[in-house]
């Protein structure tokens, strides 16, 4: 009889522990969506995943680059490699 009570108590504790992480996750703000859309680098004309691209503003519009070097060249006025 003690074994059944102990087993029931263990089951209740296990269920409670499994629900805790989901409660913690629901309190966290949602992560921003990651996009795997391809974007074109205006300097070297290569395509890069938006989630890995270096983002910069160009005339109020977002511009995406494959590297920091391309972003720097764009800021200096160079449009094509």
Secondary structure, DSSP 8 states (H G I E B T S, - for coil): -HHHHHHHHHHHHHHHHHHHHHHHHHHS---------EEE-TTT--EEEGGGSEEEEETTEEEEESSHHHHHHHHTT----
